[in-house]
């Protein structure tokens, strides 16, 4: 499981011209699910995301988490995070989890974050989405559960 985590002052996602998810200050997370990923990888990554200290404390140091600041998360499913472009110019997505595996695990991630008291908004799984991100900093962190297991 991979995540691109961006600190944001505001983000929103639209599908066919309608806003389906919108947050203020918090994290915009693009989440890629790989074939064979399990709830263990999801638990690890959602814990890391919820506790990632990338927000400024009163002294201006990155020392606070999204939970500490009462922030929100916009979680977007992004199978292209498993695109492999090492050969040729057209990426292969053979490592990405198939929708019938990935969607339930994505829903599990949503509930995992919500169980921590974090407000979570999402796009629509499998839809063509337009994501507007006002990246704060900019601050972007890459996470991968494979490095933890």
N, C-alpha and C positions, 0 to 999 in steps of 0.2 A: 504494500500500500504506500502510495506517495502523496505528499501534500505540498502545495505551494501556498505559503501563508503570507498574507500581506496585511500590514497594519494600515487601517483606513480611517478616515474621518467620516466617510459615507460611501456606500456602495449599493447598487441595485441591479436586478436582473429582469430583463423583459423577454417575453415570448409572444411572437406575433403582435408586437406593438403594445402589449399590456404588461404592466409591472406585476411580477409574481412574487418577488421578494425584495425587501429593502431594509437596510440597517443604517444606523448612525455610526458613532465611534465603535471600533472593534476590529474584528478580523475578517477578511475576505479569504476564504479557503477553497482552492481548487483541489479536489480529491480524486486521485486515480486508484482504481481497485484492480489488482492483478489476479489472474487465474490462480485459484487455490488459496487466496487470502481468507483468513478466518476472523472470528470475533476477538481472538487474542491479539492479532495485529491491529484491529480496530480499537480495542481497549487501550493498547499502548499509545497509538497515535492520537486518540482523542484526549488522553491524559496529558500527553506532551503539549498538544495544542492549547488545552485549557489552562495549563500552568506556565506556558512560554512567557518569560519575563522580557517583553519588548516594548512596554509602555513606560513613559517617564515618571519617576517619583518626584517629590517636591524639589529635590536637588538637581533634577534634569537628567538623572541616570536611568538607563533602561533597566528597571528593577521591578516592574509591576506586570501582572498577568491580566488577561481579559476579564477574569473573574474578579481580580482586585479592583479594577476600575468600573465594574458593573457594565462592561461592554457587551456587544452583540457579535454574533457570527453569521456570516452569509456563506453557506456551504454549497458548493457547486460540484456536481459530478463531472469528471473530466477524463474520459478514457484515453485521450491523446497524450496524457502524461506517460503512457507506456508505448508511445511511438518509438520505433527503432529505425533510425535513418543512417545506420553505419554502412549499409550497402545501398548503392544507388542514390537516387534523389527523392524517391517516393517512400515515405515511412511505412513500416509494417506495424500492425497493431495486434499481432498474434499473441502477445503476452497479456493484453488487456482482458479483464474478466468479462465473460459473456453476460448480457443483461440479466438473464435468469439467476445468475450468481451474484452479480454486482448490485443490483437494485435492493435486494433484502439487506445486504451488508451496508449499503449506503443509508438505508432507513435506520438500521441499528446504530450507525454513527450519529445520526440526528438525535435519536433518543438518548444515546450516551451523553452527549453534550447537554441536552435539556435536563437530564437527571442531575447534572451538576449545578443547576440553577441558571444556566446561560440561555438567553433568548436566541433562538436559531431560526433563520429564514433560509429558504432554498429556492432553487430554480425548479424546473420540471425534468425529471430523469429522462434522458434520451431525446429531449427536444433541442431544436436549434435555438440557442439562447444568445442574447446580447447582454454583456456584463459591463456596467460602468463602475469603475473603481477610482476613488480619489485616494491614491496611495499616500500615506502620511510618512514623510521622511525623505525619500522613499525608504521603506523598510520591508524587505522580502526575505523570507527564510524558507529553505527547502528541507523537508523531512522525509525520511524513508524508513518504514518499519523493518525492512530487510536487514538493516544494519544493527537492529536490536536483538535479533533472534539467531 
